[in-house]
């Protein structure tokens, strides 16, 4: 589904990276999106949006799920 969105849509290279650094990288590589840190165990709205990337982080603030547009 991300193919309908413009710009880079997936950041597998950010697995294991600090969440704040991941947000900065995502927003630099695709200025059309807002990257939002989501702590492990949190709930998020499940609608699809081309201008949003959830950045899931563990208790230490490390990305543990590949960030993708959605």
C-alpha positions as a printed NumPy array, in Angstrom:
array([[ 0.   ,  0.   ,  0.   ],
       [ 2.892,  2.379,  0.632],
       [ 3.566,  2.53 , -3.122],
       [ 0.793,  5.159, -3.443],
       [ 2.838,  7.497, -1.25 ],
       [ 5.621,  9.757, -2.484],
       [ 9.244,  9.451, -1.382],
       [10.986,  6.809,  0.671],
       [ 8.473,  4.601,  2.497],
       [10.462,  2.091,  4.583],
       [13.551,  2.31 ,  6.787],
       [14.796, -1.225,  7.632],
       [18.278,  0.158,  8.272],
       [16.94 ,  1.925, 11.397],
       [16.234, -1.286, 13.335],
       [18.305, -1.127, 16.519],
       [18.865,  2.642, 16.272],
       [17.927,  5.238, 18.904],
       [14.349,  6.393, 18.274],
       [15.147, 10.113, 18.249],
       [17.897,  9.565, 15.68 ],
       [15.479,  7.454, 13.635],
       [12.89 , 10.258, 13.635],
       [15.481, 12.762, 12.416],
       [16.671, 10.394,  9.675],
       [13.15 ,  9.598,  8.461],
       [12.081, 13.236,  8.316],
       [15.316, 14.206,  6.535],
       [15.004, 11.405,  3.954],
       [11.288, 12.043,  3.327],
       [10.234, 15.585,  4.277],
       [ 6.627, 14.735,  3.341],
       [ 6.186, 12.647,  6.523],
       [ 6.061, 13.215, 10.25 ],
       [ 7.813, 10.479, 12.226],
       [ 6.246,  9.828, 15.624],
       [ 7.871,  7.847, 18.439],
       [ 5.582,  5.194, 19.925],
       [ 6.666,  3.411, 23.116],
       [ 6.377, -0.376, 23.202],
       [ 2.935, -1.457, 24.415],
       [ 1.195,  1.732, 23.271],
       [-1.861,  1.858, 21.028],
       [-2.105,  3.887, 17.831],
       [-4.879,  4.691, 15.402],
       [-4.785,  2.195, 12.534],
       [-5.843,  4.388,  9.616],
       [-3.372,  4.608,  6.733],
       [-1.754,  7.981,  6.046],
       [ 0.989,  8.849,  3.565],
       [ 2.296, 11.6  ,  5.847],
       [ 2.962,  9.527,  8.971],
       [ 5.554,  7.019, 10.164],
       [ 5.201,  5.3  , 13.526],
       [ 8.618,  4.738, 15.131],
       [ 8.139,  1.897, 17.621],
       [10.728,  1.934, 20.411],
       [11.416, -0.42 , 23.303],
       [11.893,  0.59 , 26.944],
       [15.423,  1.76 , 26.131],
       [14.255,  3.98 , 23.264],
       [15.582,  1.647, 20.553],
       [13.643,  0.997, 17.327],
       [12.403, -2.625, 17.317],
       [ 9.987, -2.617, 14.34 ],
       [10.91 , -1.438, 10.834],
       [ 9.481,  2.07 , 10.424],
       [ 7.147,  2.336,  7.4  ],
       [ 4.74 ,  4.94 ,  6.068],
       [ 1.24 ,  4.388,  7.321]])
